[in-house]
Each structure stands twice: as C-alpha cells, then as structure tokens.
Amino acid sequence: MNGAIIQFDIGADLFPLLAGTFAAMGCGLLGNFLVLRRLSLMGDAISHSVLPGLVIAFLITSTRSPAVMFAGAAAAGIATVVLVELVKNLGRVEPGAAMGVVFSVFFALGVLLIERAAMRHIDLDADCVLHGQLETLVWYDAPDTLSGLLTWSTIDAVPRQVAVLAMMVVLAVMFISVFFKELRIAAFDPALATTLGFNATGMHYLLMVFVAAATVASFEAVGSILVIAMLVCPAATARLLTDRLLAQVVVSGVIAAVSSVGGYLAATSIPAAFGKDAVNAAGSMSVMAGGLLALAIIAAPRHGVISGWVRRRRLACAITVD
Amino acid sequence: MLPGISLGIGVQLEPSQLEQLRSSALATAGDRLPTLEQIIETVTLRGGYNTNLVIAGTTLLGLAAGIIGVFALLRKRSLMTDALSHATLPGITIAFLTATALGFDGRSLPVLLLGATVSGVAGVLCIHAILRFSRLTEDAAIGIVLSVFFGAGIVGLSYIQANANTSSAGLNRFIYGQAATMRAGDVAIMGSIAGVSVVTTVLLLKEFALVCFNDAFAKVDGWPVGAIDLVMMGLVVLVTVAGLQAVGLILVVAMLIIPPVAARFWTERLWLLVVLAGVIGAASGYFGSVVSALLPRKPAGSVIVLTSGSIFAISFICAPARGVIATAIRRLRLRLRIAGDHLLERAHELHTSVLPASVVDELAQRRGWSRWLRTLVIWSLRRAGMVGSMTSNGLEVLRAGMARGARVSRNHALWKQYLISYADIAPSHVDWSVDQVEHVLSDALIAELEAELTAQGIAIPAVGSAGR
C-alpha cells in the first residue's frame, strides 16, 4: 500500500490490461451484429464448443502452436454453427434447444478429451479456457515510468497474446467497415439482403467465422466467459443508448474498452485497498460490463427506465391539463 | 489422481473423501481396461457401496432432469436454464464466504446449495427484469445474465483462492461436477427431487400442458398461470441445483435439454414425451456413471452428456415420427406421387395410352425434374402397376394409370372451379395453387366439393370414362 487508491504497475498490469481491452473491443464490436440478429447466444455456444476443437487439434499434431489451435477452434466453431442449423431445420427443434444440445455435447467431448490429454501428462486446462490467465502476462523488466515505454524495446516485449488480440481488433474493425452495408442489411432484414443480391447466409457464416476467431484469439488470455460477456453486454448497452447502427458500433467499442479498463483496475485496486490479493480480472471485467448495462437500462436518455417514467408522467400531466 | 477433471487451481480432497475414492471402483481400476467381471459387477450394481451410490444418484438425477426438461423445452426456456445454472456460481462463493465469516464450515453442502438457489433465482429474475424494463431481446438478456453472473462467480472463486484462510475445498467441483464425491445423503436428496418431480408432473400434467401449449387461453379460462409457471420453474431450479455437484453447472443444462429434445423425435403425445425423456435421462445417468466407474479418468458428467447426445443423434436420424430419414422418405414419396400424377395426368389429357419419350422429356424439363427423379418416378409408377415398360414408342400407360390420370385431372378441375367460384381468385391465377393441391385432395373432400358445386348449380366436370 503506497497510499494511492488505484494501483498500477507497468510490469504487472500493462499487458494484462491491454490484452483484456483488445479482447473486449474485438468481441464488443462483433457482438453488435449478433445482438441485432438475436444470435447473442451463438457466442455462448461457440465459446463452449471450441474446447474440443482445441484439444483435438492438439492431440493430432502434438503442438500448441497458435496456428494449429486456431484452425482447430475455428473448425469447431463452424461445425457448431452448421450443426445448430441442421438440428434446427431438419429436426424442427426450437433454436435455443438446438444450440443447447450442440454446445453441451461439444463441451462434454472437450472435457473428456482433455482427460485423455492429461493422461499423456500434458497440461491443457479447462479452467484457463473458462476464465483465462491474464495474470500470467507479466513483463519482468518493465520500465518504471510511462516515458520509459517510448522505446523500440517495448514492441519486442509485447507478448504474443497481446499482439494476436490487437490484430484481432484491427481485423474486426476492417471486417465491419468493409462489410458495414451488407452486415446492416443482413442484420435488420435478411430476406431483403437476399433479394438485393447479397448472400445473407454467406454473411452469416462469415460473421460466425469472425466470432469463432475472436473467441480463439481471446480464450488463452481472457477466457471464454469474458468473450461471452463482451459479445453481448457492450452491444446491448450501446443499443439502449442510440438508435443508429454506426453510433451503436462505435459506442459499443468504447463501452467494451471502458468496462475492461474499469474491471481490471477494480480487480487489482479494490482488494488491495482492503489489504487482500487481486481477484480474477476477466470476471471483474464481465461484472463491470454488466454494471454499465444496468446503468444504461436505468438511466439511458431515451430507452431508460427513468426517462420512460418521466415521459409517462409528462404525458399524464399533459392529458390532465388538456 | 482425481476421478474428475484435473483442475488448474488444485482441488483438495479431505482424507475421508480420498479414502472413499480409493475404495471405489474408480480408484482400483487404475489405468487398465476393466475386466468382464468388473463390468458385470458394476452394471448389476454389485460394484461396491460407493459406486452404487454414484450410479443411483446420477440415474435419479437423469430421471428428474429429463421429466422437468420437457416443460422447459415446451416453454422455450432451454437456454434460460443455462443462464440459471451459470448464475448459481456467485451464490456458492458468497455462501462460502458468509458461512466462513460467521464461523461455520463453509464447505457444508446445504449452505452452498442454498446460496446457489438464491443467486440462480436472482439470475432468472434479472432476465425477466431486463425483458420488462428494456428493449433487449431474450437471447441478449440470457447472455448478459449468464456471463455477468458467472464472471462474478469467477471473481468470488479467485478471491477465495487467493485470500480465504481456509482451503477453498473444491468449490470448482460445482463448475465441472464430481459425481464420485456423492454420498448417501446426496443420493437421498436426488431421490426425493426425482420423487417430487414425478409426483408433481403426474398430478399437474394437465395444467402444465395447458400452460405450455396455450398460456393465453389458460389465463382467460381462469387458471392460475403464474402459479403453475412458478411450480415448473421451481422444479427446474431444484433439479439444476441438485445436479451442480454431480455433473457441474456447465453440463447440468445438458441433462435438462437433451433428453426431451431426443424424446421429441419419437412422439407427438405429451405423456409419452415425459416418460421417454425421463427414461432417456435416467439411462444416460446410469450409463454415464457406470462407464466412469469402470474406466479411469472418465468424468461422469461428460460421459452422461455424451450418452444422451448419442441417443439424441440416433433419434435425430432414425426416429420414425420426426427423424431425418423418415422425413426425407416421406418427402420423397410425396414428390414421387406428385410427379407421377403429373405424368399420368398428361397421358389422360393427350388421350393416349402410350406417352412418347419426347412428352416425358418436355414434362421433366418444365417441372424441373432431375434425371434421377425422372427415373425414380417411372420406376415407382411401374411398381404400382400404373405404367408398363418404356418401349421405342414411348411409355406405356396401363389401365390403372389412365384411371389415376383421369382422377387427378378431374380433381384439378373441381378445385379450380371451387377457387374461382368461392375464393374469388382470378382464373388466370388459380392454376398454380391448384397444381399444388390436386394431388392431396381426399375422397371425402372431393365428395364435399361435388355436392357443394352441384348445389350451387355450377357445372362440374363429368366423371371421365376411366373415372373413379
């Protein structure tokens, strides 16, 4: 305790914070199109079912190289989406139940396969898939001051996870800006998109590939629980704050960043203030995102509970006066 | 090593629990495959007290979850149970911390499950609040509650691991479940929950069915829909919380969702659906725990889910009522019948009993038949005795085929007349819709049509020479 309320140590905190923020922003931006298409739970399903993809990729190749892991997880993600569609359409099963069936079977398979991997004395851990290992991204010979960061050696020190996540944010931004028009039409009116000659189904799968990619890029550092939270919460919050899609996308990115920075600082600083050890940052970021959403539900300028109440009272007064 | 999944942040078992494990088949099985004797022993419930406890517990849990899951499925709440189970985690950690702070044993199961229930219910209420007070859709509300509550639970777990003075004593087992740690008391709880679910379902089946299929009507008819719904939801909470310890909060939802969805493929009747779902759930629970008792390092929860998943896959593909194969065959039959009808109708229209190949080609092209379908159509007509063989002159249409062609053609005319006279559809527009319907008009409907049209003095096509 050095008296400061907010604890921040460049060596221990900078990279975890960056990783969390990049993961949150990437997922938050993509989440807009899931929330609008009522596919929020697809993120949930995919992030559960990448587990067997990761393990199978690992069992086949015996390496943990990012490319292999990515391929395995992306394949599992796509398989999930295809299977959910199949079960839904061919089996005439309700969408929610179809998702539940597919992802829980995938997850169970993953847990079982991890046991097989563990038999070979290899450390693959379901826990880190769930809640991540942000805390391990420590920069041991970090400079003491912020000005010390402005050197080339800083770039060399950036861990792979952070670089991958940064890349994911860039890719997500590029994807959304290139396909903004298509995504918008597909989000609001897939039938119109088809009649206009866009391939709405193709768009759907492309979006799902990005969601799977974001999940994979994030899982190692931040865990799938933050992925699920960030795919839904920032977009939902932004949706309550604005009626325009472009504004919603921008706002959701900001909210994702705010909740991850806020969540991270809360995870390290609040326990420290009571003399305790830091808690799980990914969980704390999710809670922060939920808190911001709750705030938006209550106090959003047009769609909030308070403004709705005020509007009704005003209307009641106006009617009475008339 | 532990029978459950190896948890990164070490689960420490008490010595008594370890002893229990050692005495069970799980630990003795070592790394070898079980012998036939061991298999028979375990399957017939002679594999030792602890093994039997686990088998009994998971079987009862599967039964209860399968039955209750039916109503969750019919109420379209499958994924709400997912949010519910994830939302139990913060309650577990808070209960642990509170109990420890008050000087009790934080690991006591009733205390933890009470916490789980409270926060699970709070999660469901949050979903309802989000739906009520914002314009967000249900999927978003479920995703929000699921991730935020689970995040809070993870924060709580990490706090306990880092700071609590007592050992965290495997709170992680609620995430992945550890069926092997089940004790007699837990099995008694599973048994009573299964009993309560069965009894309630039997007593309230009619009420449940009413609310599931038409809640608006139930409300208008004066039924206490809210209370009935509450009972259904309460049972879901009960089963979820009971399943936490055995299969963990991620997979307990599978026990609620998969058996009903699998059973749905076999039947259209509610009581049968409930029975089947219960049986599938119980069978998966039984099989899952038997396998995990026989093989080392096979966590029961996963095996249970994979078992019910396999039952689902079989049902999805093979079930006679709604399975993929059955549906495909039904569709193909209808398609063949319609195509065959078109062919015979053409023969009737041309007043020829030998259809030249060029006519068949032209028809196939106009109707968009693939070469494959064309061959199949002629094959199925020949099997039904409607047509003879394809000669150099063309396809020979037999007597029965000509009769069918005449009938289809007449149905077409009747329905067309009806649509023009009664449905006010422009004559230029009727043909397309008639084309769809002419093949499926039943004899009773035809008779009705004839009577109706005759009564109105509308000319109806005469029964052809080869008519019915």
Interface residues (C-beta under 8 A of the other chain):
Chain A: V35 R38 L39 S40 L41 G43 D44 H48 V87 L90 G91 R92 V93 E94 G96 A97 A98 M99 G100 V101 S104 V105 F107 A108 L109 V111 L112 I114 E115 R116 A118 M119 D125 A126 D127 C128 L130 H131 G223 I225 L226 I228 A229 L231 V232 C233 A235 A236 R239 L240 A267 P271 K276 D277 A278 V279 N280 A282 G283 S284 M285 S286 V287 A289 G290 L293 I297 H303 V305
Chain B: I5 S6 L7 G8 I9 D31 L73 K76 R77 S78 L79 D82 I130 F133 S134 R135 L136 T137 D139 A140 I142 G143 I144 L146 S147 V148 F150 G151 A152 G153 I154 V155 G156 L157 S158 Y159 A162 N163 N172 I175 Y176 I250 L251 V253 A254 I257 I258 P260 V261 R264 F265 R297 K298 P299 G301 S302 V303 I304 V305 L306 G309 F312 F316 R322 V324 T327
